[in-house]
């Protein structure tokens, strides 16, 4: 996500969604915490910010990233977190499907994204390569871009 275009609310919301996703299978692992922390650092969020998010998830208003690329990047981060333990739970899939709908993507992409992201992780591909590939699955409404 572009740091210039991503608002602080969008950044907090992304981390909140990652935390909620990690907890959705009742097992937030150390690996998931590490991934969430890395993503937060990438967005210039501090440990203090993460602690705030954890303690105040209900106070952070839901937001939808403003650009197509930011929405796709957020969905990518969520799917990466979901597959990180190679134990994909129905609650996690449903959480991602719900967000995909809110981000105005075709919700049917989630299963395909899971397979694609897993294969990209195994193949060691970079995020930019994955994003270019995933764009073909997205179906945003025309007035959003």
Helices and strands as residue ranges (DSSP letters): H 8-23, H 30-42, H 47-55, G 57-59, H 68-83, H 90-102, H 109-123, H 127-134, G 135-137, G 142-144
